[in-house]
Amino acid sequence: MKELLRTNDIVKLSWVQALLRDAGIESVVLDTHTSVVEGSIGILPRRLMVTSDDYERARAVLSSAGEEATELP
């Protein structure tokens, strides 16, 4: 799995998941429970993960929608 996006904007996260689903790309959101434990105040970002095989195609889907994937060091 590779991290495609990191955000604490749950609306954006839902929208990106819908874009990926429409393109036939499965995704998984990590850190949802951690965010809830910290009181749901939104300071801990959630990570959207895709398989390594789908990563480049998922980046292309985001790019065509005017969004950027998270750049990791």
Secondary structure, 3 states (H helix, E strand, C coil): CEEEEEECCHHHHHHHHHHHHHCCCCCEEECHHHHHHCCCCCCCCEEEEECCCCHHHHHHHHHHCCCCCCCCC
